[in-house]
Amino acid sequence: MDALTLVAVVCLLATGFWAWRNLYYWYYSNGLMEFLGQRIMADQAPSGQPLKVLCTSGRFPSVDMQLKGPSIFQLLSFESWTYPDATLAGFYFISSFGVSWALIVLESLRSYNLHNFGSWTTIPGLLMFNHTPAIYLPLYLGVRLALMTPSNITPSDLAIDPVQLELLPWAFTIGYVAPFIMMLLPDIRIRDISTKQTVAAWWQQWPAYVALCQLLLSLIWRPAVLPSSPLATEAWPQVQSVYMFLFVMAGLSHWLSVLGAFATRVTMAELFLPAWPRKDKKARHGWEAAKWCVQWDVVLDTPAMMTWAGVLYWQTGGVMDSSLWQRLLVNFLLAGPMGVPIGLLWERDAFVLGL
């Protein structure tokens, strides 16, 4: 491992341990966990409305708890626009984390990650999104950099199964984007079951839905196509299409949040800057506590993604000149912070493939 990679690994691991030390227990002391616990025990949504989630109706209490807890947390952002800063911060976190995870899944499909821990993404994805991405994403990326990157990457290392590559945008659209949009839509009651509350409860496990969609679609699609070469150069147009798909997702995540903030008179500080974690810092209500939680996820996860993608680019020996920085700046202006790691991995691929 070279010196720069070692420094990056140490920084990522240190970020994760700092978050674990300072954020996890703060969420108990600032009132977030207390608020969630009260609503779960009272069987109420954040607004006080009855919680009508499609679940086992008490047959399996532990399963019901695993559904109702995430539903209440998601509804803190999406039940109403009573606190637009919490709504916009929640939207920004969820949509930007989806882009981050799609980049990681895309990298897991590379030939150098097949049949090893680098291809194992579903369980880590569930762990991160169900707990605290601010803690687990930097730790996971640090481990990936330390253990799952070849010293001298070649074009064959970047090859991806063409079927998996073609289906990746569809898997994320079906397993992640579509349910997310359903959660944003107005609530409808069907036999006294709330659609918004139910989608918020079940959607929490979306990394598994994406993986399941990828598997099922590949089983359906693969027999219908002729065997094709897995050479990375031949699949380059498809790879570019996937990067463009993620770039559009990142741009929508960033600009819809920013424009929504202008429309509702939410300042950029209220949208992006969380309170500093300390024991005496209490939230005024559950919505503010949830906003701080997702804001810290963004504040720590986005630089972690930039670090990870930057090291992957640097390890190839790619030129880091002014033209690269200019292109990354354009990516940042068009798609927000997540445009930078997308651009770095895009540039990495083009450099290695000589395109």
Order of alpha helices (4+ residues) and beta strands (2+ residues): alpha-alpha-alpha-alpha-alpha-alpha-alpha-alpha-alpha-beta-beta-alpha-alpha-alpha-alpha-alpha-alpha-alpha
